[in-house]
Amino acid sequence: MEKGVSARDMSLSIGQNKSYINKIVNGKALLDADSISHLRGLIEKLSRLQGQ
């Protein structure tokens, strides 16, 4: 994870509740098609930030 970007911030940036990423990382959330779509959106956002 990029330094300075919290799991909470990433969760909120894709329109999810503040604990969404932590639940996935800790195995407490199921990854369904919607979750995978949200994660793809997050990856795209992080890629754009990294390119700046």
SERO-4910 file (N, C-alpha, C, O; in steps of 0.05 Angstrom, whole numbers):
BEGIN
 pado doro    nc1    nc2    nc3   cac1   cac2   cac3    cc1    cc2    cc3    oc1    oc2    oc3
  Met    A     17    -24      0      0      0      0     18     25      0     38     26     13
  Glu    A     10     44    -15     25     69    -17     25     83     11      4     85     24
  Lys    A     48     93     19     50    107     44     32    132     44     32    147     24
  Gly    A     17    135     65      0    159     67    -28    154     57    -45    172     61
  Val    A    -34    131     46    -61    125     37    -72    103     55    -62     80     55
  Ser    A    -91    110     71   -102     91     91   -123     73     78   -135     80     57
  Ala    A   -128     50     90   -149     32     81   -176     47     83   -193     43     66
  Arg    A   -179     63    103   -204     78    106   -208     97     83   -230     99     71
  Asp    A   -187    112     76   -188    131     53   -194    116     27   -210    126     11
  Met    A   -181     93     23   -187     78     -1   -216     68     -2   -228     70    -23
  Ser    A   -226     59     21   -254     50     22   -273     72     15   -291     69     -2
  Leu    A   -269     95     27   -286    118     22   -284    128     -7   -303    138    -18
  Ser    A   -260    126    -19   -256    136    -46   -271    120    -67   -276    130    -89
  Ile    A   -278     96    -60   -294     80    -79   -323     78    -71   -338     61    -81
  Gly    A   -331     95    -52   -359     97    -44   -368     75    -25   -392     69    -24
  Gln    A   -350     63    -10   -357     42      9   -355     52     37   -345     74     41
  Asn    A   -363     36     56   -361     45     84   -331     44     92   -315     32     79
  Lys    A   -325     58    114   -297     62    121   -281     37    128   -257     37    127
  Ser    A   -295     15    134   -280    -10    141   -279    -31    118   -270    -53    122
  Tyr    A   -289    -23     95   -291    -42     72   -265    -55     65   -264    -80     63
  Ile    A   -243    -40     60   -218    -52     53   -206    -69     75   -196    -91     70
  Asn    A   -208    -59    100   -198    -75    122   -212   -102    124   -199   -122    130
  Lys    A   -238   -103    120   -253   -128    120   -243   -148     99   -241   -171    104
  Ile    A   -237   -137     75   -227   -154     54   -199   -165     61   -194   -188     58
  Val    A   -182   -147     70   -154   -154     77   -154   -175     99   -138   -193     99
  Asn    A   -172   -173    118   -173   -191    141   -190   -216    136   -194   -231    155
  Gly    A   -200   -219    112   -216   -243    105   -244   -243    117   -256   -265    120
  Lys    A   -254   -220    125   -280   -219    137   -302   -210    118   -325   -206    126
  Ala    A   -295   -207     93   -315   -199     72   -312   -218     49   -290   -226     41
  Leu    A   -335   -225     38   -335   -242     14   -331   -224    -11   -341   -202    -13
  Leu    A   -315   -235    -30   -311   -221    -54   -330   -231    -76   -326   -252    -87
  Asp    A   -351   -215    -80   -370   -221   -101   -363   -204   -125   -344   -189   -125
  Ala    A   -380   -205   -146   -375   -190   -170   -374   -160   -165   -358   -145   -176
  Asp    A   -392   -150   -147   -392   -121   -141   -366   -113   -127   -355    -92   -132
  Ser    A   -357   -130   -108   -332   -124    -94   -308   -123   -113   -291   -105   -111
  Ile    A   -307   -141   -131   -285   -142   -151   -286   -117   -168   -266   -105   -175
  Ser    A   -310   -108   -176   -313    -84   -191   -303    -60   -176   -290    -42   -187
  His    A   -310    -58   -150   -301    -36   -133   -270    -36   -131   -258    -15   -132
  Leu    A   -259    -60   -128   -230    -61   -125   -216    -53   -151   -195    -41   -151
  Arg    A   -228    -60   -174   -217    -51   -200   -217    -21   -201   -197     -9   -210
  Gly    A   -238     -8   -192   -240     21   -192   -218     33   -174   -206     53   -181
  Leu    A   -214     20   -152   -193     30   -133   -165     27   -146   -149     46   -144
  Ile    A   -160      5   -159   -134      1   -173   -130     22   -194   -108     33   -196
  Glu    A   -151     28   -209   -149     49   -229   -142     76   -217   -125     91   -227
  Lys    A   -156     83   -195   -150    109   -181   -122    110   -171   -109    130   -174
  Leu    A   -112     88   -159    -85     88   -148    -65     89   -171    -44    102   -168
  Ser    A    -70     77   -193    -52     78   -216    -50    106   -226    -28    115   -233
  Arg    A    -72    120   -228    -72    148   -237    -56    166   -218    -41    183   -226
  Leu    A    -60    161   -192    -45    177   -172    -16    172   -173      1    190   -170
  Gln    A     -8    147   -178     20    140   -179     33    153   -203     57    160   -203
  Gly    A     18    156   -225     29    168   -250     32    198   -248     45    210   -266
  Gln    A     21    211   -228     23    240   -226     48    249   -213     53    273   -210
***
